[in-house]
Amino acid sequence: MSTDKNRATAAAILPLVGGPDNISSIAHCMTRLRIGLHDRSLVQDEALRALPAVMGVVEDDTYQIVLGPGTVARVTPEFEALVEEARAAAPASAPAPAAAPPAAAAHASLTADGLAAQGAALKQAQKAKNATPFKLFLRRIANIFVPLIPALIGCGIIAGLNGVLMNMGWLPSIVPALAAMASGFMSLIAVFVGYNTAKEFGGTAILGGAVAAIIVFPGVAKIDAFGQPLSPGQGGVLGALAAALLAVQVEKWCRKWVPEALDVLVTPTLTVLISGLVTLFGLMFLAGEASAAIGTFANWLLATGGAFAGLVLGGLFLPLVMLGLHQALIPIHTTLIEQSGYTVLLPILAMAGAGQVGAAIAVYYRLPRNGSLRTTIKSALPAGFLGVGEPLIYGVSLPLGRPFVTACIGGAAGGAFIGLCNQLGTAFGSTAIGPSGWALFPLLDGRSGMGVTIAVYAGGLAVGYLVGFAATYFFGFTRQMLTDLNTDPDPAAPASPTSETDKEPALA
């Protein structure tokens, strides 16, 4: 039955994005179906947002339909299958023309639809600002690590389960097996990073993986670099990233200068040889020093300036996402997980989502007569509690303006709480990246035991919710805003098809 539901969702989406011939690529991340389009004008945005399974849409380098964690991984293969079936049945068919949007979709700017439209406009404006070479580079770096998140989550949860069993002394025969499952991927993560890096930057993916594999090969312990022996894994994901980027450049140079008759032999050999030597006698050492510095700085930051550091990180994370700079944190998270088993930064950054949830609840209570906006908030809050905050951000708080700022205040308060507890000795983090909110509980790990760790994280969420709510309730609206927003312009009119499900997202 669930398969039929997922296929029905895919079948409903396909004609609304212009049909199979309008699709150039299909992929998915943690929460979004990412579609490459030939003709953007054929997409029916309002109709898509009206689908019950759709939490919202985002336009970035691809057209992204937010379906939520779990659902997207099931709908995507059904969508791919439908596209292939349609193309096989009618390979010469043209994309279906976009239907005119329903008249009921035209709403005054004070309704949920109007605010969502403002949010979409803000997203588009921010997208244009973010299209700088540096931010586009960061986006490509994120594309390397995002496909690794499911494995990080799965292995992280298994590692947590293994820790519980080991501490309790239960099932001792199972503990080594779980340890192997949890650690196997992490021991080879450099290879996957190298593979994805070469693929993302236009090289041969397997050559990037081959060069990165040098980093984790046990035999590197016999090699001296900078006067000291190397250790397997030295440099970690940063070394793998640098090695694969170098491999891509060497490969492109070979493709340009090596005769075609010799290309199949010479190009891969030179790519691995040159990149491998530079990796062994330079990049591994340098990346190792950089990785150690990152870990040392993160631990020092929270140990010495815990509350203030948490306040800054939790309060500024949402603006960082808007600016596209949050993508620079992904390799840092992965490096910290590789070093200590968890990233201490993610629980603090997750407080931004808690502030957003608190702010949305305050908006709900401050605008009792704005039925369409309250419906949007009710629809998006469950996802918000689970860490999917985009529907609330671009559908509610950011278009309203002041509630976005007060949401950041809530995130800052929650981050300060987590940072203070870290400074007082309760250091913990997340064994994987991606989840947030309540979904982060199974991935928590730390030095003070799971009971204390869970209690502190729950306390941080509670602080974020309460401060976000209070700041928004008392300071999130001017009198004029309350007068303008606390009404539905035409309460007698039939509801828009999107009024109950329009949850415009923008951040990921």
C-alpha positions in Angstrom: 0.0 0.0 0.0 2.8 2.4 0.8 4.4 1.7 -2.6 1.1 2.6 -4.2 1.0 5.8 -2.2 4.5 6.8 -3.2 3.8 6.0 -6.8 0.7 8.1 -6.7 2.7 11.0 -5.3 5.2 10.6 -8.1 2.5 10.4 -10.7 0.9 13.6 -9.3 4.2 15.5 -9.4 5.3 14.5 -12.9 2.7 16.4 -15.1 3.1 19.5 -12.8 6.8 19.8 -13.6 6.1 19.7 -17.4 6.1 16.0 -18.0 8.9 13.5 -18.7 10.4 15.4 -21.6 11.0 18.5 -19.4 13.2 16.5 -17.0 16.9 16.7 -17.5 18.1 15.1 -14.2 16.6 13.5 -11.1 18.2 13.2 -7.6 17.3 13.6 -4.0 18.9 14.6 -0.7 17.6 14.2 2.8 14.3 15.9 2.3 14.0 17.1 -1.3 13.4 15.7 -4.8 15.8 17.6 -7.0 14.8 17.9 -10.6 16.8 19.4 -13.5 14.4 21.2 -15.9 14.6 22.1 -19.6 11.9 24.7 -19.4 11.2 26.3 -16.0 8.0 28.0 -17.3 6.2 24.7 -17.6 6.2 24.1 -13.9 3.0 24.7 -12.0 4.2 25.9 -8.7 0.9 26.5 -7.0 -0.5 23.1 -8.0 2.6 21.4 -6.7 2.3 23.1 -3.3 -1.3 22.0 -3.2 -0.3 18.3 -3.2 -0.8 16.7 0.2 2.7 15.1 0.2 4.5 18.3 -0.8 5.9 20.5 2.0 7.0 23.2 -0.4 9.2 23.9 -3.4 12.6 25.6 -3.7 14.2 26.9 -6.8 18.0 26.7 -6.7 20.5 25.2 -9.1 17.8 22.5 -9.5 14.1 22.6 -8.9 13.5 21.1 -5.5 10.3 19.6 -4.1 10.3 19.2 -0.3 8.8 15.8 0.6 10.4 15.2 4.0 12.9 12.6 5.3 12.0 9.0 4.4 9.3 10.0 2.0 11.7 11.5 -0.6 13.8 8.3 -0.7 10.7 6.3 -1.6 9.1 8.7 -4.0 12.3 9.4 -6.0 12.7 5.9 -7.5 9.0 5.8 -8.4 9.3 9.2 -10.1 12.4 8.0 -12.0 10.5 4.8 -13.1 7.5 6.9 -14.3 9.8 9.2 -16.3 11.5 6.2 -18.0 8.2 4.5 -18.7 6.7 7.6 -20.2 9.7 8.3 -22.4 9.7 4.7 -23.6 6.0 4.8 -24.5 6.2 8.2 -26.3 9.8 9.2 -27.0 8.8 12.0 -29.3 6.2 13.6 -27.2 6.6 17.2 -26.3 6.3 18.6 -22.8 2.7 19.3 -21.8 1.9 22.9 -21.7 1.5 24.4 -18.2 -2.1 24.9 -17.2 -3.2 28.3 -16.1 -3.1 28.6 -12.4 -6.5 28.6 -10.7 -8.2 31.9 -10.1 -8.5 31.1 -6.4 -4.7 31.1 -6.1 -4.6 34.9 -6.3 -4.6 35.9 -2.7 -4.0 39.2 -1.0 -0.5 39.6 0.4 -1.8 39.2 4.0 -2.7 35.5 3.6 -0.4 32.5 3.8 -0.2 32.4 0.0 0.8 36.0 -0.1 3.4 35.6 2.5 4.7 32.5 0.8 5.0 34.4 -2.5 7.0 37.1 -0.7 9.2 34.3 0.8 9.7 32.9 -2.7 10.7 36.3 -4.0 13.1 36.7 -1.1 14.6 33.3 -1.9 15.1 34.3 -5.6 16.7 37.6 -4.6 19.0 35.8 -2.2 19.8 33.2 -4.8 21.0 35.9 -7.2 23.2 37.3 -4.5 24.6 33.9 -3.6 25.7 33.2 -7.2 29.3 34.3 -6.5 32.2 32.0 -7.5 33.0 31.4 -3.8 29.5 30.5 -2.8 29.1 28.3 -5.9 32.3 26.5 -5.0 30.9 25.9 -1.5 27.7 24.5 -3.0 29.8 22.1 -5.0 31.7 21.1 -1.9 28.3 20.4 -0.2 27.3 18.3 -3.2 30.3 16.0 -2.4 29.2 15.4 1.2 25.3 15.3 1.0 25.2 11.9 -0.7 27.2 10.5 2.3 24.6 11.6 4.9 22.4 8.5 4.9 25.4 6.3 5.6 26.6 8.7 8.3 23.1 8.5 9.9 22.8 4.8 9.7 26.3 4.1 11.1 25.9 6.8 13.7 22.7 5.2 15.1 24.3 1.7 15.1 27.3 3.2 16.9 25.0 4.6 19.6 23.2 1.3 20.0 26.5 -0.4 20.3 27.6 2.0 23.0 24.4 1.3 25.0 24.9 -2.5 24.7 28.5 -2.2 25.7 27.8 0.0 28.7 25.0 -2.3 29.9 27.0 -5.4 29.3 24.2 -6.8 27.2 24.7 -9.2 24.2 28.5 -9.2 24.3 28.6 -11.4 21.2 26.8 -8.8 19.2 28.9 -5.8 20.2 31.9 -6.6 17.9 29.6 -7.0 14.9 27.9 -3.7 15.6 31.3 -2.0 16.0 32.3 -3.4 12.6 29.1 -2.1 11.0 29.4 1.4 12.6 33.1 1.8 11.9 33.5 0.2 8.5 32.1 3.2 6.5 34.0 5.8 8.6 37.3 4.0 8.0 36.8 4.3 4.3 35.0 7.7 4.1 38.0 9.3 2.5 37.5 7.0 -0.5 33.9 8.0 -0.9 34.8 11.7 -0.6 37.5 11.3 -3.3 35.1 9.5 -5.6 32.4 12.2 -5.2 34.9 15.0 -5.5 36.2 13.8 -8.9 32.6 13.3 -10.1 31.5 16.7 -9.0 34.4 18.6 -10.6 34.4 16.8 -13.9 37.0 14.1 -13.5 36.8 10.3 -13.6 35.1 9.4 -10.3 37.0 6.1 -9.8 40.3 7.8 -10.2 39.4 10.3 -7.5 38.5 7.4 -5.3 41.8 5.6 -6.1 43.9 8.6 -5.1 42.0 9.1 -1.9 42.3 5.4 -1.0 46.1 6.0 -0.6 45.2 8.0 2.6 43.6 5.1 4.4 46.0 2.4 3.1 47.8 0.8 6.1 51.1 0.7 4.2 51.5 4.5 4.4 52.9 4.0 7.9 56.2 3.0 6.3 56.5 6.3 4.5 58.2 9.4 6.0 57.0 12.9 5.2 58.4 16.1 6.7 60.7 14.0 8.9 58.1 11.8 10.5 56.1 8.7 9.5 52.6 9.0 8.1 49.7 7.3 9.8 46.8 5.7 7.9 43.9 8.1 7.6 46.1 11.2 8.3 44.4 14.2 6.7 41.0 12.4 6.6 38.3 13.9 4.5 40.2 17.2 3.9 43.1 15.3 2.5 40.9 13.2 0.3 39.1 16.3 -0.9 42.4 18.0 -1.8 43.9 14.8 -3.4 40.9 14.3 -5.6 40.8 17.9 -6.7 44.4 17.6 -7.7 43.6 14.3 -9.5 40.9 16.1 -11.5 43.4 18.8 -12.7 46.1 16.2 -13.6 43.5 14.1 -15.5 42.2 17.2 -17.5 45.8 18.1 -18.3 46.5 14.6 -19.6 43.3 14.5 -21.7 44.5 17.7 -23.3 48.1 16.7 -24.1 48.3 12.8 -24.3 47.6 11.4 -27.7 44.3 9.6 -28.0 46.0 6.3 -28.9 47.8 6.3 -25.5 45.1 8.0 -23.4 43.6 4.8 -22.0 47.0 3.8 -20.6 48.9 7.0 -19.9 46.1 9.2 -18.4 45.0 7.1 -15.5 48.6 6.1 -14.7 49.8 9.7 -14.6 46.8 10.8 -12.7 47.2 8.3 -9.9 51.1 8.6 -9.9 51.4 12.4 -9.8 48.4 13.0 -7.5 49.5 10.0 -5.3 53.0 11.3 -4.8 51.8 14.8 -4.0 49.3 13.4 -1.6 51.9 11.2 0.2 54.6 13.8 0.4 52.6 16.9 1.0 48.8 16.8 1.2 48.4 14.2 3.9 50.7 16.0 6.3 49.2 19.5 5.6 45.6 18.2 5.7 46.4 16.3 8.9 47.6 19.5 10.5 44.5 21.4 9.4 42.2 18.6 10.6 43.9 18.6 14.0 43.6 22.4 14.2 39.9 22.3 13.5 39.3 19.7 16.2 41.4 21.6 18.7 39.8 24.9 17.9 36.2 23.6 18.2 36.9 22.0 21.6 38.7 25.1 22.8 36.0 27.4 21.6 33.3 25.6 23.6 35.4 24.8 26.6 36.4 28.4 27.1 33.7 30.5 25.6 30.9 28.0 25.7 27.8 30.2 26.4 29.0 33.1 24.2 30.1 30.8 21.4 26.8 28.9 21.5 24.9 32.2 21.5 26.7 33.4 18.4 26.5 30.1 16.5 22.9 29.4 17.4 21.8 33.0 16.6 23.7 33.4 13.3 23.0 30.0 11.7 19.8 31.0 9.9 21.4 34.1 8.3 24.4 31.9 7.4 22.1 29.6 5.6 20.5 32.5 3.7 23.9 33.7 2.6 24.9 30.2 1.5 27.9 30.1 3.9 26.6 27.2 6.0 27.9 24.8 3.3 31.4 25.5 4.5 30.5 23.8 7.8 29.9 20.4 6.2 33.5 19.3 5.8 34.2 20.6 9.3 31.3 18.5 10.7 32.7 15.5 8.9 36.2 16.1 10.1 35.0 16.3 13.7 33.0 13.1 13.4 36.1 11.4 11.9 38.3 12.6 14.7 36.2 12.1 17.9 33.1 10.2 16.7 30.8 13.2 16.8 30.5 16.9 15.9 30.0 19.2 18.9 28.8 22.0 16.6 25.6 20.4 15.2 23.5 20.3 18.5 24.2 24.1 18.9 23.3 24.9 15.3 20.1 22.8 15.7 18.9 25.4 18.2 18.2 27.7 15.3 15.4 25.4 14.3 14.0 25.4 17.9 13.9 29.2 17.8 12.1 29.1 14.5 9.4 26.7 15.9 8.9 28.8 19.0 8.5 31.9 16.8 6.0 30.2 14.5 3.8 29.1 17.5 3.8 32.7 18.7 2.7 33.9 15.3 -0.1 31.4 15.4 -1.4 32.8 18.7 -0.8 36.5 17.8 -2.8 36.2 14.6 -6.0 34.3 15.6 -8.0 35.7 12.7 -5.6 35.0 9.9 -6.9 31.5 9.1 -4.8 30.8 6.1 -1.5 31.6 7.9 -2.5 29.6 10.9 -3.4 26.6 8.7 0.1 26.8 7.1 1.7 26.9 10.6 -0.3 23.9 11.8 0.7 22.0 8.7 4.4 22.8 8.9 5.0 22.5 12.7 5.3 18.7 12.8 8.1 18.9 10.3 9.6 21.8 12.2 9.8 19.7 15.4 11.6 17.1 13.4 14.2 19.6 12.2 12.7 20.4 8.8 12.4 24.2 9.3 12.2 25.5 5.7 8.4 25.6 5.4 8.2 27.9 8.5 11.1 30.1 7.5 10.1 31.1 4.0 6.4 30.5 4.4 6.0 32.4 7.7 8.8 34.2 9.6 11.1 35.6 6.9 8.3 37.3 4.9 7.0 38.8 8.1 10.4 40.2 8.9 10.5 40.8 12.7 9.6 37.1 13.5 12.6 36.0 11.7 14.8 38.1 13.9 13.1 36.9 17.0 13.5 33.3 15.8 17.2 33.9 15.6 17.1 35.2 19.2 15.5 31.9 20.3 18.2 30.0 18.5 20.8 32.1 20.2 19.4 31.4 23.6 19.2 27.6 23.0 22.8 27.7 21.6 24.0 29.6 24.7 22.4 26.9 26.9 24.1 24.1 25.1 27.4 26.0 25.0 27.3 26.7 28.7 26.7 23.1 29.5 29.6 22.2 27.3 31.8 24.7 29.1 30.7 23.2 32.5 31.9 19.7 31.3 28.9 18.1 29.5 30.6 17.9 26.1 28.5 16.0 23.5 27.7 16.1 19.8 26.0 14.3 16.9 27.5 11.2 15.3 26.1 12.3 11.9 25.0 15.4 10.0 21.7 16.0 8.4 19.0 15.5 11.1 18.0 18.2 13.5 15.3 18.9 16.1 13.8 15.8 17.7 15.3 13.6 14.9 18.8 14.3 16.4 18.1 12.4 19.7 19.1 9.0 18.3 22.4 10.4 17.1 23.6 12.1 20.3 26.9 10.9 21.9 29.1 12.4 24.6 31.4 11.9 27.5 28.8 12.3 30.3 26.5 9.4 29.5 23.4 9.2 27.4 21.0 10.3 30.1 22.8 13.6 30.8 23.4 14.2 27.1 19.8 13.7 26.2 18.6 15.9 29.1 21.0 18.8 28.1 19.9 18.6 24.4 16.2 18.5 25.4 16.9 21.5 27.7 18.4 23.4 24.8 15.4 22.7 22.6 13.1 23.8 25.4 15.0 27.1 25.9 15.0 27.7 22.1 11.2 27.1 21.9 10.4 29.3 24.9 12.7 32.2 24.1 11.7 32.1 20.4 8.0 32.1 21.4 8.4 34.9 24.0 10.6 37.1 21.8 8.1 36.8 18.9 5.0 37.2 21.0 6.1 40.4 22.7 8.5 41.9 20.1 7.7 40.2 16.8 4.9 42.6 15.7 4.3 46.3 15.6 0.8 47.5 16.2 0.4 48.2 12.5 1.5 44.7 11.6 -1.1 43.2 14.0 -3.8 45.4 12.5 -2.9 44.5 9.0 -2.2 40.8 9.5 -4.8 39.7 12.0 -7.5 39.2 9.4 -8.4 37.2 6.4 -9.2 39.6 3.5 -12.1 37.5 2.3 -13.1 34.9 4.9 -16.2 34.0 2.9 -14.3 33.1 -0.2 -13.5 29.4 -0.9 -10.1 28.3 0.3 -7.3 28.3 -2.2 -6.1 24.8 -3.2 -2.8 25.8 -1.6 -4.1 27.3 1.6 -3.7 24.1 3.6 -0.4 22.8 2.2 1.6 25.8 1.0 4.7 25.4 3.1 7.3 27.3 1.0 10.8 26.3 2.0 14.1 27.7 1.0 16.9 26.5 3.3 18.7 23.2 3.3 
